Amino acid sequence: MNLNRRNLLRGVGLGSLSGFWPLSKLAAARPVASVYQQLGIRPVINCMGAWTVIGASRQWPELHAPMAEASSQFVFLEELQEKIGARLSKLIGSEAAMVTTGAAGAITLGTCASLTGPDPERIRRLPDLAGMKSEALIHKSHRNNFDHAVRNTGVKLIEIESKEQLLNAISGRTAMLYFLGASSQERVVPLEECIAAGKKAGFPILVDGANLLPTWDNIQKLTPMGVDLIAISGGKHMRGPQCSGILAGRKDLIQAALLNSSPHEDALGRPMKVGREEMIGVWLAAEKYSKLDFEAFNRQCVDQCEYLIRELKKIRGLELGYTPDVKSHRVQRVLVQWDEQKMRLTTDEFERKLLDGEPRIAALRHQTQGMTFVFFLGEPGDEKLVARRLKEIFSAS
């Protein structure tokens, strides 16, 4: 029998262990390394916001146990989607809903549903659109890296900039209109007018609602307006599993999206598999998020920003202030700038010191010069660690 120290610690409690293992040796035993330490990876303090590149957000702690429980038993995934979809649609106010692989997965499956409906032959043929509708309308100002999730299906994006262009672009090839929520409204046909045009011509409107959070009521307003499909991220501000999302909307379109996704094997959405753990996690996250006191949350973020500014004002030569986030008025962002020649510190060097030091800090590069520190998804007390590290860097320069 292998009685090494780790096996002993797992097998017995400290009380029974003390009889034959000196407590002084237990106290001196090296702690077990975290999973990241075992890989040689140092975690970062998140001053970037909800960015996938650093993990997007932290799951609510109370999700861990239910998700672990979900992974320990077998269920039919279609039954689970149906039951959780009913709970989610009630929270959102839509006819139906389903869990997806992030907002991008929701966008792709919503586009698939708009192209194929429940037709099994069309579902099997995607992305071959021969004999099918093959175009999606999009405002030119709404083009973004994530509209690749629409193009995955093989459709051609038709750009518009005015109501006249919208009406002229509508044809028998139009499958849907993609509308980017919480974006600049410059040269954009209002959502209400897009919905009216879609209803008249018979094509759905899909709203990318990933940037509409916070607050939850921004999502709840969409269905009463007549929006057909809503894509939401579950793993960012909602703090569900990082790889989760929600597609909500008309019942017929959600049913078609389900047919285009896993566990159906011959479907374009088959690779975007959602596990039972993610379904449980995003449902519970949505239940919690829909009841949050967003004013209290925002006050915490403001307090963190103001603390950082107060501390950095003690350093001569820094320009400090808030910088707006075009995606959301609820995201607090502190801009720190300085004269690189006078302080003998470039933005490149500063960013490298943030990532190489202790604690390790991830922040955003400002377009011209300096760094932006976002307080949005961190923990209370992060602002003190960040302020201390910034004072060390600037003092050394």
JOJOBEL-V572960 format. One record per pair of residues at least 24 apart in sequence whose C-alpha atoms are under 8 Angstrom apart, sorted by the first residue. I is the first residue (numbers start at 1). GAP is how many residues later the second one is. D is the distance in Angstrom with one decimal. If there is no record, write none. Layout:
I,GAP,D
I,GAP,D
This chain:
42,318,7.3
43,317,6.9
44,311,7.9
44,315,7.1
44,316,4.8
44,317,5.2
44,318,6.1
45,314,7.2
45,315,6.2
45,316,4.8
45,317,6.2
45,333,7.3
45,337,7.1
46,315,6.5
46,316,5.5
46,317,7.0
46,328,7.8
46,331,7.3
46,332,5.9
47,314,6.9
47,315,5.5
47,316,4.7
47,317,7.4
47,325,7.9
47,326,5.0
47,327,4.6
47,328,6.0
47,329,7.8
47,331,7.3
48,314,6.1
48,315,4.7
48,316,5.6
48,324,7.8
48,325,6.4
48,326,5.2
48,327,7.8
49,325,5.7
49,326,6.9
49,327,5.7
49,328,6.1
50,186,5.4
50,187,6.6
50,326,7.7
50,327,6.9
51,185,7.7
52,190,8.0
55,187,6.8
56,179,6.5
56,180,5.2
56,186,6.5
57,178,6.5
57,179,5.2
57,180,6.8
57,182,5.8
57,185,7.1
57,320,6.2
58,181,5.7
58,182,7.7
58,319,7.5
59,176,7.6
59,180,4.6
59,181,5.2
59,182,6.2
59,183,7.8
60,179,5.9
60,180,6.8
60,225,7.2
63,177,7.8
63,218,5.9
63,221,7.0
63,222,7.4
66,214,7.2
66,215,7.4
67,210,4.8
67,211,7.2
67,213,6.2
67,214,5.9
68,209,7.1
70,206,6.3
70,207,5.4
70,210,7.1
71,205,6.8
71,206,5.8
75,201,8.0
77,186,7.5
77,198,7.9
77,199,6.8
78,185,7.8
80,196,7.4
80,199,7.7
81,198,7.3
84,195,7.2
84,196,7.6
84,199,6.5
87,196,7.5
88,195,6.6
88,198,7.4
89,159,6.6
89,160,8.0
91,129,7.9
91,195,7.8
91,196,7.4
91,199,7.3
92,127,6.6
92,128,5.1
92,156,7.7
93,127,5.9
93,130,6.6
94,129,5.8
94,154,6.3
94,155,5.2
94,156,6.9
95,153,7.6
95,154,5.8
95,155,5.3
95,156,5.4
96,152,5.8
96,153,5.6
96,154,6.1
96,155,5.0
96,158,6.4
97,149,6.9
97,150,5.6
97,151,4.0
97,152,6.3
97,154,7.8
97,157,6.3
98,148,5.8
98,149,5.4
98,150,6.5
98,156,7.0
98,160,7.6
99,145,6.9
99,146,5.7
99,147,4.7
99,148,6.4
99,175,7.2
99,180,6.0
99,183,7.6
100,144,5.7
100,145,4.7
100,146,5.4
100,147,6.6
100,172,7.6
100,173,7.9
100,174,6.2
101,142,5.3
101,143,4.6
101,144,5.4
101,145,8.0
101,171,6.0
101,172,7.0
101,173,6.1
102,130,7.2
102,131,5.1
102,132,6.3
102,133,6.9
102,140,7.5
102,141,5.3
102,142,4.4
102,143,3.7
102,144,7.0
103,105,7.5
103,107,6.3
103,128,5.3
103,129,4.9
103,130,4.4
103,131,7.5
103,141,7.6
103,142,5.0
103,143,6.6
103,144,7.6
104,42,6.7
104,45,5.7
104,127,7.7
104,129,8.0
104,141,8.0
105,44,7.1
105,140,7.3
105,167,6.8
106,125,5.3
106,126,7.3
106,139,6.6
106,140,6.2
106,141,5.0
107,42,5.9
107,43,6.3
107,99,7.7
107,101,7.1
107,124,5.9
107,140,7.6
108,41,4.9
108,42,5.3
108,44,6.8
108,45,7.0
108,161,7.8
109,148,5.3
109,149,7.9
109,151,6.7
109,152,7.1
109,160,6.6
110,96,7.2
110,119,6.8
110,137,7.2
110,143,7.4
110,144,7.6
110,147,6.0
111,39,6.1
111,42,7.2
111,65,7.5
112,41,6.5
112,144,7.9
112,145,6.5
112,148,6.7
113,140,5.6
113,141,7.3
113,143,4.9
113,144,4.7
113,147,7.0
114,61,5.9
114,62,6.5
114,89,7.8
114,90,7.0
114,139,6.9
115,60,5.9
116,140,7.4
117,135,7.7
117,136,6.7
117,139,5.1
117,140,7.9
118,137,7.4
118,138,4.8
118,141,6.9
123,136,7.7
123,137,6.2
123,143,7.8
123,144,5.9
123,145,7.4
124,142,5.7
124,143,5.6
124,144,7.6
126,27,6.5
126,28,7.6
126,141,7.4
126,142,6.2
127,25,7.6
127,26,5.0
127,27,5.0
127,141,7.3
128,26,6.9
129,25,6.9
129,26,7.7
132,41,7.5
133,39,7.0
133,40,4.3
133,41,5.9
133,42,5.4
134,39,5.4
134,40,6.5
134,41,6.4
135,38,5.6
135,39,4.8
135,40,5.7
135,41,7.4
136,38,5.8
136,39,5.6
136,40,5.1
136,41,5.4
136,42,6.9
137,29,7.8
137,32,7.6
137,37,7.2
137,39,6.4
137,40,4.5
137,41,6.2
138,39,5.9
138,40,5.3
138,41,6.5
139,40,7.3
139,49,6.4
139,50,8.0
141,43,7.5
141,45,7.4
141,46,7.2
141,47,7.3
142,37,7.0
142,38,5.7
142,41,7.3
153,115,7.7
161,26,5.4
161,27,6.0
161,28,7.3
162,25,6.4
162,26,6.4
162,27,5.9
163,26,5.7
167,30,7.4
170,31,7.6
174,29,7.0
175,28,5.8
175,29,7.4
176,27,5.1
176,28,5.0
176,29,5.8
176,30,7.1
177,26,7.5
177,27,6.5
177,28,4.9
177,29,6.1
178,27,6.2
178,28,5.0
178,29,6.0
178,30,7.3
179,26,7.2
179,27,6.1
179,28,4.7
179,29,6.2
180,27,5.9
180,28,5.0
180,29,7.0
181,26,6.2
181,27,5.6
181,28,5.2
181,29,7.4
181,30,6.3
181,31,6.1
182,27,7.6
182,29,5.7
182,30,5.5
182,144,7.8
182,145,5.5
182,146,6.9
183,143,6.9
183,144,6.1
184,142,7.4
192,33,7.1
195,31,6.5
195,32,6.7
204,24,5.5
204,25,7.4
205,24,6.3
206,24,5.8
206,25,7.5
207,24,6.3
208,24,6.9
209,24,7.8
211,116,6.0
211,117,7.0
212,115,7.7
212,116,7.2
213,24,6.8
213,25,7.9
213,115,7.6
214,80,7.6
214,114,7.5
214,116,6.8
215,79,6.9
216,73,7.3
216,74,5.6
223,26,7.2
229,24,7.8
234,48,5.8
234,51,7.6
234,52,7.7
235,47,7.8
237,140,7.1
238,47,6.2
238,48,6.7
238,51,5.9
239,46,6.4
240,38,8.0
240,41,5.8
240,42,4.9
240,44,7.8
240,45,5.1
240,46,7.7
241,37,5.9
241,40,6.1
241,41,6.3
243,35,7.5
244,30,7.6
244,34,6.1
244,35,7.6
244,38,6.4
245,37,7.3
298,32,6.5
298,33,7.9
300,80,7.9
301,30,7.9
301,31,6.3
301,74,5.5
301,75,6.2
302,30,6.4
302,73,7.9
304,71,6.8
304,76,7.7
304,77,8.0
304,79,5.5
305,27,7.0
305,28,7.3
305,29,6.4
305,70,6.7
305,78,7.3
307,76,7.0
307,77,7.7
308,75,6.1
308,76,7.3
308,78,7.6
308,79,5.6
309,25,7.6
311,76,6.4
312,75,6.9
312,78,7.9
312,79,7.0
315,76,7.4
315,79,7.7
317,26,7.8
323,49,7.9
331,43,7.2
331,44,7.1
331,45,5.9
332,42,5.9
332,43,5.6
332,44,6.6
333,39,6.3
333,40,5.5
333,41,4.4
333,42,6.4
334,38,5.5
334,39,5.1
334,40,6.5
335,31,7.8
335,35,7.1
335,36,6.0
335,37,4.5
335,38,6.5
336,34,5.6
336,35,5.5
336,36,6.2
336,37,7.9
337,32,6.4
337,33,4.4
337,34,6.7
338,31,7.9
338,32,6.8
343,51,8.0
343,54,6.2
344,53,6.4
345,52,6.4
347,24,7.4
350,43,7.6
353,40,7.3
354,35,7.8
358,31,7.6
359,26,7.3
359,27,8.0
359,30,7.4
361,25,7.3
